[in-house]
Amino acid sequence: MHQHPNNENQRIHFHNLDVLRFFAAFMVVVMHGYHAFLGWSGIPKLLRKFPNNSTYEANNLNGTGLFLKRLIDNFDLGVEFFFLISGFLITYLLLNERNLTGKIHLPKFYMRRLLRIWPLYFIVLAITPLLVMWSQSTHPHYLWNALFLNNYATIHFAQFEPGLAHLWSICIEEHFYLLWPVLLLMVPINKLPYLFGVLIGISICFKWYYFHYASNAEFHLKVNTLCRMDTLAIGGWIAWLIWKKPFSLNLPPWIRTIVYFVFILLFCLVDVHQKDYVLQVLFLRPLFTAFFVFILLNYLFNPNAWFNFKQKNTLHYLGKISFGIYMYHNLFFSLLYQKIIWPFNIDAFWWFWFVYIGLVLLISIVSFELLEKPILKWKDRFAIVQTRR
């Protein structure tokens, strides 16, 4: 449950939001790890169509392999969930700040975001050249990334940035953070749903346009800020609704069972990346976003939600380090194979996951405890609406 503050001394707290953050990040970690294993080690025998050929090609996957590929490819919806959470939380905090002080203190907002994102982001950029030289990999375009234009570099060069492919989503969030507080400050609070609706409509229009007219439509539709801002706006809309009228969601178990069953069924059977028809482009991801809205509301505002942890546990901690998990997980695949997996003959599928996940968690924990924690204390000095961690 959350607290809706009526004065400056109360702190906002959404219990279990960190847990949702972790699962969103972990979905992406699994997706990238799965494709890294198949790309470096080849297809495991259990998933091969031709038993003696381990080459990673779609026509070499048997029925189980094709199902697993479609399922794990859909794990990139974790980014969609991240966008929804970000839009929701940032909007809710800014609405409370505006309500308490009559304004939004833009310099303090930008300083909070800078302290949360930039240190880890630029550390990743700083160590990337060393990792590239060590593994003799391809250099990404550092200037584009330093300017938070990774997503537009991906579009311009028609390929994902080597080692930094995942940073496109961080760049979209930075674009969102740059403009969002200004818009929330300019638009009257009661008119904000019109703003959210307009932004969602603009995003739909850009998707339609790029689908029909862009030569590299696939990249625009996946990483262009204008095409992906709709989920952030939906998160903002949900935050406005909760802020205007806080509530508890206590749906009967049978309704929750049906919704989760349909969600799991669609997640397993529908390829969210289908782009053969414009309706798929416009509505497949929003369909899953609707399920994520339900999960977010049910998990945060339903005291009887399943797996609603009453006390902080390991999952909450993993949620706190989820930014590090996301930032680091895609950097080390070349080194992982060249320095650990191949020299020690760790070629088994399950051993790969043990080493890969273990390293990601270890690096993220060390980073959080030694780097992020001290910086977060500085970040809190610029907070106007206090949150409880």
MIDODO-972464 format. One record per residue (C-alpha): x, y, z; residue number from 1; residue in one letter. Coordinates in steps of 0.05 Angstrom, whole numbers. Example, Ala and Ser with C-alpha at 12.3 -4.5 7.8 and 13.67 -1.06 7.14 Angstrom:
BEGIN
+--------+--------+--------+-----+---+
:      x :      y :      z :   k : r :
+--------+--------+--------+-----+---+
:    246 :    -90 :    156 :   1 : A :
:    273 :    -21 :    143 :   2 : S :
+--------+--------+--------+-----+---+
***
This chain:
BEGIN
+--------+--------+--------+-----+---+
:      x :      y :      z :   k : r :
+--------+--------+--------+-----+---+
:      0 :      0 :      0 :   1 : M :
:     20 :     73 :     -8 :   2 : H :
:     15 :    135 :     33 :   3 : Q :
:    -16 :    198 :      3 :   4 : H :
:     19 :    254 :     40 :   5 : P :
:    -20 :    313 :     66 :   6 : N :
:     40 :    350 :     93 :   7 : N :
:    115 :    356 :     82 :   8 : E :
:    133 :    309 :    138 :   9 : N :
:    100 :    247 :    109 :  10 : Q :
:    139 :    202 :     62 :  11 : R :
:    111 :    169 :      0 :  12 : I :
:    121 :     94 :     -1 :  13 : H :
:     96 :     42 :    -50 :  14 : F :
:    109 :    -24 :    -18 :  15 : H :
:    135 :    -78 :    -66 :  16 : N :
:    149 :    -29 :   -122 :  17 : L :
:    222 :    -50 :   -118 :  18 : D :
:    200 :   -122 :   -129 :  19 : V :
:    165 :   -102 :   -193 :  20 : L :
:    227 :    -64 :   -215 :  21 : R :
:    270 :   -126 :   -205 :  22 : F :
:    225 :   -171 :   -246 :  23 : F :
:    222 :   -120 :   -302 :  24 : A :
:    299 :   -117 :   -304 :  25 : A :
:    307 :   -192 :   -297 :  26 : F :
:    262 :   -205 :   -357 :  27 : M :
:    311 :   -166 :   -400 :  28 : V :
:    371 :   -200 :   -368 :  29 : V :
:    342 :   -268 :   -386 :  30 : V :
:    327 :   -248 :   -457 :  31 : M :
:    396 :   -221 :   -471 :  32 : H :
:    429 :   -280 :   -436 :  33 : G :
:    389 :   -330 :   -476 :  34 : Y :
:    409 :   -299 :   -542 :  35 : H :
:    481 :   -291 :   -520 :  36 : A :
:    486 :   -365 :   -504 :  37 : F :
:    455 :   -387 :   -570 :  38 : L :
:    500 :   -338 :   -608 :  39 : G :
:    565 :   -359 :   -574 :  40 : W :
:    553 :   -432 :   -557 :  41 : S :
:    502 :   -453 :   -609 :  42 : G :
:    434 :   -486 :   -599 :  43 : I :
:    429 :   -539 :   -544 :  44 : P :
:    412 :   -608 :   -571 :  45 : K :
:    344 :   -606 :   -537 :  46 : L :
:    324 :   -547 :   -581 :  47 : L :
:    355 :   -568 :   -647 :  48 : R :
:    316 :   -588 :   -709 :  49 : K :
:    379 :   -620 :   -739 :  50 : F :
:    415 :   -657 :   -682 :  51 : P :
:    485 :   -652 :   -711 :  52 : N :
:    481 :   -578 :   -727 :  53 : N :
:    487 :   -528 :   -669 :  54 : S :
:    486 :   -465 :   -713 :  55 : T :
:    440 :   -411 :   -684 :  56 : Y :
:    390 :   -402 :   -740 :  57 : E :
:    314 :   -399 :   -737 :  58 : A :
:    307 :   -457 :   -786 :  59 : N :
:    350 :   -500 :   -739 :  60 : N :
:    302 :   -494 :   -681 :  61 : L :
:    252 :   -550 :   -668 :  62 : N :
:    182 :   -538 :   -641 :  63 : G :
:    207 :   -531 :   -569 :  64 : T :
:    262 :   -484 :   -591 :  65 : G :
:    215 :   -440 :   -631 :  66 : L :
:    166 :   -436 :   -573 :  67 : F :
:    222 :   -419 :   -524 :  68 : L :
:    251 :   -366 :   -571 :  69 : K :
:    183 :   -332 :   -579 :  70 : R :
:    170 :   -334 :   -505 :  71 : L :
:    238 :   -306 :   -485 :  72 : I :
:    237 :   -254 :   -540 :  73 : D :
:    174 :   -228 :   -507 :  74 : N :
:    215 :   -217 :   -444 :  75 : F :
:    237 :   -150 :   -473 :  76 : D :
:    168 :   -127 :   -450 :  77 : L :
:    205 :   -117 :   -384 :  78 : G :
:    226 :    -50 :   -414 :  79 : V :
:    153 :    -34 :   -425 :  80 : E :
:    140 :    -49 :   -352 :  81 : F :
:    199 :     -5 :   -332 :  82 : F :
:    171 :     53 :   -373 :  83 : F :
:    103 :     44 :   -340 :  84 : L :
:    133 :     45 :   -271 :  85 : I :
:    177 :    105 :   -286 :  86 : S :
:    119 :    145 :   -315 :  87 : G :
:     76 :    127 :   -255 :  88 : F :
:    126 :    142 :   -200 :  89 : L :
:    156 :    206 :   -228 :  90 : I :
:     88 :    235 :   -243 :  91 : T :
:     61 :    217 :   -174 :  92 : Y :
:    120 :    250 :   -139 :  93 : L :
:    116 :    312 :   -182 :  94 : L :
:     41 :    319 :   -170 :  95 : L :
:     53 :    316 :    -96 :  96 : N :
:    109 :    367 :   -100 :  97 : E :
:     65 :    414 :   -139 :  98 : R :
:      8 :    404 :    -90 :  99 : N :
:     52 :    417 :    -29 : 100 : L :
:     92 :    476 :    -55 : 101 : T :
:     50 :    504 :   -112 : 102 : G :
:    106 :    492 :   -162 : 103 : K :
:    157 :    441 :   -187 : 104 : I :
:    228 :    459 :   -170 : 105 : H :
:    261 :    442 :   -237 : 106 : L :
:    335 :    449 :   -216 : 107 : P :
:    325 :    402 :   -157 : 108 : K :
:    286 :    352 :   -200 : 109 : F :
:    341 :    350 :   -253 : 110 : Y :
:    394 :    344 :   -198 : 111 : M :
:    358 :    284 :   -169 : 112 : R :
:    354 :    250 :   -237 : 113 : R :
:    426 :    267 :   -252 : 114 : L :
:    450 :    236 :   -187 : 115 : L :
:    408 :    174 :   -198 : 116 : R :
:    425 :    160 :   -271 : 117 : I :
:    489 :    195 :   -292 : 118 : W :
:    542 :    164 :   -245 : 119 : P :
:    527 :     93 :   -264 : 120 : L :
:    513 :    110 :   -337 : 121 : Y :
:    580 :    145 :   -347 : 122 : F :
:    617 :     92 :   -308 : 123 : I :
:    590 :     41 :   -358 : 124 : V :
:    612 :     86 :   -415 : 125 : L :
:    681 :     95 :   -383 : 126 : A :
:    695 :     20 :   -374 : 127 : I :
:    667 :      1 :   -442 : 128 : T :
:    731 :     19 :   -481 : 129 : P :
:    772 :    -24 :   -433 : 130 : L :
:    725 :    -82 :   -442 : 131 : L :
:    725 :    -74 :   -518 : 132 : V :
:    802 :    -73 :   -521 : 133 : M :
:    807 :   -133 :   -474 : 134 : W :
:    757 :   -174 :   -514 : 135 : S :
:    777 :   -145 :   -582 : 136 : Q :
:    704 :   -128 :   -596 : 137 : S :
:    673 :    -72 :   -637 : 138 : T :
:    672 :     -2 :   -608 : 139 : H :
:    604 :     31 :   -600 : 140 : P :
:    593 :    105 :   -618 : 141 : H :
:    615 :    137 :   -554 : 142 : Y :
:    594 :    209 :   -569 : 143 : L :
:    522 :    189 :   -587 : 144 : W :
:    518 :    150 :   -521 : 145 : N :
:    549 :    206 :   -480 : 146 : A :
:    495 :    253 :   -507 : 147 : L :
:    441 :    203 :   -489 : 148 : F :
:    426 :    189 :   -562 : 149 : L :
:    439 :    115 :   -562 : 150 : N :
:    369 :    102 :   -588 : 151 : N :
:    379 :    149 :   -647 : 152 : Y :
:    448 :    121 :   -661 : 153 : A :
:    414 :     53 :   -666 : 154 : T :
:    365 :     83 :   -717 : 155 : I :
:    418 :    121 :   -755 : 156 : H :
:    467 :     63 :   -762 : 157 : F :
:    411 :     11 :   -768 : 158 : A :
:    442 :    -33 :   -715 : 159 : Q :
:    444 :    -38 :   -639 : 160 : F :
:    505 :     -8 :   -605 : 161 : E :
:    557 :    -62 :   -590 : 162 : P :
:    556 :    -77 :   -515 : 163 : G :
:    512 :    -17 :   -502 : 164 : L :
:    450 :    -39 :   -540 : 165 : A :
:    407 :    -37 :   -477 : 166 : H :
:    421 :     36 :   -463 : 167 : L :
:    369 :     58 :   -514 : 168 : W :
:    315 :     52 :   -460 : 169 : S :
:    356 :     94 :   -411 : 170 : I :
:    361 :    148 :   -464 : 171 : C :
:    286 :    148 :   -475 : 172 : I :
:    275 :    156 :   -400 : 173 : E :
:    325 :    214 :   -399 : 174 : E :
:    286 :    248 :   -455 : 175 : H :
:    224 :    238 :   -414 : 176 : F :
:    255 :    267 :   -351 : 177 : Y :
:    279 :    328 :   -390 : 178 : L :
:    210 :    349 :   -413 : 179 : L :
:    160 :    317 :   -365 : 180 : W :
:    167 :    364 :   -305 : 181 : P :
:    160 :    424 :   -351 : 182 : V :
:     96 :    397 :   -380 : 183 : L :
:     68 :    380 :   -312 : 184 : L :
:     84 :    450 :   -288 : 185 : L :
:     53 :    485 :   -348 : 186 : M :
:    -12 :    445 :   -353 : 187 : V :
:    -66 :    454 :   -300 : 188 : P :
:    -73 :    391 :   -258 : 189 : I :
:   -145 :    379 :   -278 : 190 : N :
:   -125 :    384 :   -351 : 191 : K :
:    -69 :    333 :   -347 : 192 : L :
:   -110 :    275 :   -375 : 193 : P :
:   -115 :    315 :   -440 : 194 : Y :
:    -39 :    320 :   -441 : 195 : L :
:    -32 :    245 :   -429 : 196 : F :
:    -83 :    231 :   -484 : 197 : G :
:    -49 :    277 :   -534 : 198 : V :
:     20 :    246 :   -521 : 199 : L :
:     -9 :    176 :   -530 : 200 : I :
:    -43 :    198 :   -594 : 201 : G :
:     21 :    229 :   -621 : 202 : I :
:     59 :    165 :   -606 : 203 : S :
:      7 :    125 :   -644 : 204 : I :
:     12 :    173 :   -703 : 205 : C :
:     88 :    166 :   -706 : 206 : F :
:     83 :     90 :   -703 : 207 : K :
:     34 :     92 :   -761 : 208 : W :
:     79 :    139 :   -801 : 209 : Y :
:    144 :    101 :   -790 : 210 : Y :
:    110 :     34 :   -805 : 211 : F :
:     86 :     60 :   -873 : 212 : H :
:    143 :    106 :   -895 : 213 : Y :
:    209 :     94 :   -858 : 214 : A :
:    261 :     50 :   -892 : 215 : S :
:    286 :     27 :   -824 : 216 : N :
:    217 :     23 :   -791 : 217 : A :
:    237 :    -35 :   -746 : 218 : E :
:    287 :      8 :   -709 : 219 : F :
:    242 :     69 :   -705 : 220 : H :
:    185 :     28 :   -676 : 221 : L :
:    229 :     -4 :   -624 : 222 : K :
:    274 :     52 :   -599 : 223 : V :
:    248 :    120 :   -624 : 224 : N :
:    228 :    163 :   -564 : 225 : T :
:    167 :    188 :   -603 : 226 : L :
:    143 :    117 :   -613 : 227 : C :
:    155 :     93 :   -543 : 228 : R :
:    131 :    152 :   -501 : 229 : M :
:     60 :    125 :   -498 : 230 : D :
:     75 :     76 :   -442 : 231 : T :
:    108 :    131 :   -401 : 232 : L :
:     46 :    174 :   -412 : 233 : A :
:      1 :    117 :   -391 : 234 : I :
:     41 :    110 :   -327 : 235 : G :
:     31 :    184 :   -315 : 236 : G :
:    -43 :    178 :   -327 : 237 : W :
:    -49 :    122 :   -276 : 238 : I :
:     -9 :    164 :   -226 : 239 : A :
:    -57 :    223 :   -236 : 240 : W :
:   -118 :    178 :   -224 : 241 : L :
:    -87 :    150 :   -160 : 242 : I :
:    -65 :    219 :   -137 : 243 : W :
:   -135 :    249 :   -148 : 244 : K :
:   -170 :    193 :   -111 : 245 : K :
:   -129 :    142 :    -73 : 246 : P :
:   -161 :     74 :    -68 : 247 : F :
:   -151 :      2 :    -50 : 248 : S :
:   -161 :    -51 :   -103 : 249 : L :
:   -192 :   -113 :    -75 : 250 : N :
:   -216 :   -155 :   -133 : 251 : L :
:   -244 :   -225 :   -122 : 252 : P :
:   -193 :   -280 :   -132 : 253 : P :
:   -230 :   -309 :   -191 : 254 : W :
:   -224 :   -244 :   -230 : 255 : I :
:   -149 :   -240 :   -216 : 256 : R :
:   -142 :   -313 :   -236 : 257 : T :
:   -175 :   -301 :   -303 : 258 : I :
:   -134 :   -238 :   -318 : 259 : V :
:    -68 :   -272 :   -300 : 260 : Y :
:    -87 :   -334 :   -340 : 261 : F :
:   -102 :   -293 :   -402 : 262 : V :
:    -38 :   -253 :   -393 : 263 : F :
:      5 :   -316 :   -387 : 264 : I :
:    -31 :   -349 :   -446 : 265 : L :
:    -20 :   -288 :   -492 : 266 : L :
:     51 :   -279 :   -467 : 267 : F :
:     67 :   -351 :   -487 : 268 : C :
:     30 :   -353 :   -553 : 269 : L :
:     33 :   -283 :   -583 : 270 : V :
:     96 :   -254 :   -614 : 271 : D :
:     96 :   -182 :   -592 : 272 : V :
:    147 :   -165 :   -646 : 273 : H :
:     99 :   -181 :   -703 : 274 : Q :
:     98 :   -122 :   -751 : 275 : K :
:     64 :   -150 :   -813 : 276 : D :
:      2 :   -106 :   -804 : 277 : Y :
:     -6 :    -36 :   -776 : 278 : V :
:    -55 :    -59 :   -723 : 279 : L :
:     -1 :   -105 :   -694 : 280 : Q :
:     46 :    -46 :   -691 : 281 : V :
:     -4 :      0 :   -659 : 282 : L :
:    -38 :    -46 :   -608 : 283 : F :
:      3 :   -108 :   -591 : 284 : L :
:     49 :    -74 :   -540 : 285 : R :
:     -8 :    -31 :   -511 : 286 : P :
:    -47 :    -96 :   -500 : 287 : L :
:      9 :   -122 :   -456 : 288 : F :
:     17 :    -53 :   -424 : 289 : T :
:    -56 :    -59 :   -402 : 290 : A :
:    -38 :   -124 :   -366 : 291 : F :
:     22 :    -90 :   -334 : 292 : F :
:    -25 :    -34 :   -310 : 293 : V :
:    -68 :    -87 :   -277 : 294 : F :
:     -7 :   -120 :   -245 : 295 : I :
:     18 :    -52 :   -220 : 296 : L :
:    -48 :    -32 :   -190 : 297 : L :
:    -63 :   -100 :   -161 : 298 : N :
:      6 :   -108 :   -131 : 299 : Y :
:     11 :    -38 :   -102 : 300 : L :
:    -61 :    -25 :    -81 : 301 : F :
:    -90 :    -93 :    -64 : 302 : N :
:    -72 :   -115 :      7 : 303 : P :
:    -94 :   -186 :    -11 : 304 : N :
:    -54 :   -192 :    -75 : 305 : A :
:    -18 :   -258 :    -83 : 306 : W :
:     56 :   -256 :    -65 : 307 : F :
:     45 :   -189 :    -32 : 308 : N :
:    105 :   -190 :     14 : 309 : F :
:     89 :   -158 :     81 : 310 : K :
:    162 :   -152 :    102 : 311 : Q :
:    223 :   -131 :     63 : 312 : K :
:    262 :   -190 :     36 : 313 : N :
:    314 :   -209 :    -16 : 314 : T :
:    269 :   -189 :    -74 : 315 : L :
:    263 :   -118 :    -46 : 316 : H :
:    339 :   -113 :    -43 : 317 : Y :
:    345 :   -140 :   -114 : 318 : L :
:    296 :    -86 :   -134 : 319 : G :
:    340 :    -33 :   -103 : 320 : K :
:    400 :    -57 :   -144 : 321 : I :
:    358 :    -68 :   -207 : 322 : S :
:    386 :     -6 :   -241 : 323 : F :
:    455 :    -35 :   -235 : 324 : G :
:    430 :   -104 :   -257 : 325 : I :
:    402 :    -71 :   -320 : 326 : Y :
:    463 :    -27 :   -333 : 327 : M :
:    517 :    -80 :   -326 : 328 : Y :
:    484 :   -144 :   -352 : 329 : H :
:    498 :   -133 :   -426 : 330 : N :
:    570 :   -110 :   -422 : 331 : L :
:    609 :   -173 :   -407 : 332 : F :
:    587 :   -227 :   -455 : 333 : F :
:    651 :   -226 :   -497 : 334 : S :
:    695 :   -229 :   -436 : 335 : L :
:    650 :   -280 :   -402 : 336 : L :
:    662 :   -328 :   -459 : 337 : Y :
:    734 :   -312 :   -475 : 338 : Q :
:    760 :   -310 :   -403 : 339 : K :
:    715 :   -357 :   -364 : 340 : I :
:    669 :   -402 :   -404 : 341 : I :
:    716 :   -426 :   -459 : 342 : W :
:    780 :   -431 :   -416 : 343 : P :
:    744 :   -471 :   -363 : 344 : F :
:    700 :   -511 :   -412 : 345 : N :
:    636 :   -485 :   -380 : 346 : I :
:    594 :   -499 :   -441 : 347 : D :
:    532 :   -529 :   -409 : 348 : A :
:    468 :   -488 :   -414 : 349 : F :
:    454 :   -487 :   -339 : 350 : W :
:    526 :   -473 :   -320 : 351 : W :
:    524 :   -412 :   -366 : 352 : F :
:    464 :   -384 :   -328 : 353 : W :
:    496 :   -398 :   -261 : 354 : F :
:    560 :   -360 :   -280 : 355 : V :
:    524 :   -304 :   -319 : 356 : Y :
:    471 :   -288 :   -267 : 357 : I :
:    520 :   -296 :   -210 : 358 : G :
:    569 :   -245 :   -241 : 359 : L :
:    514 :   -196 :   -257 : 360 : V :
:    487 :   -198 :   -186 : 361 : L :
:    557 :   -194 :   -155 : 362 : L :
:    577 :   -134 :   -196 : 363 : I :
:    510 :   -100 :   -183 : 364 : S :
:    514 :   -111 :   -108 : 365 : I :
:    585 :    -84 :   -103 : 366 : V :
:    565 :    -24 :   -146 : 367 : S :
:    504 :     -9 :   -104 : 368 : F :
:    538 :    -15 :    -37 : 369 : E :
:    602 :     23 :    -55 : 370 : L :
:    578 :     73 :   -107 : 371 : L :
:    503 :     82 :   -111 : 372 : E :
:    486 :     84 :    -37 : 373 : K :
:    530 :    144 :    -21 : 374 : P :
:    505 :    181 :    -83 : 375 : I :
:    432 :    166 :    -65 : 376 : L :
:    444 :    201 :      2 : 377 : K :
:    465 :    262 :    -36 : 378 : W :
:    405 :    255 :    -81 : 379 : K :
:    358 :    256 :    -21 : 380 : D :
:    384 :    325 :     -3 : 381 : R :
:    349 :    352 :    -65 : 382 : F :
:    283 :    317 :    -51 : 383 : A :
:    223 :    361 :    -37 : 384 : I :
:    173 :    303 :    -30 : 385 : V :
:    207 :    251 :     13 : 386 : Q :
:    204 :    177 :     -4 : 387 : T :
:    216 :    119 :     43 : 388 : R :
:    266 :     66 :     19 : 389 : R :
+--------+--------+--------+-----+---+
***
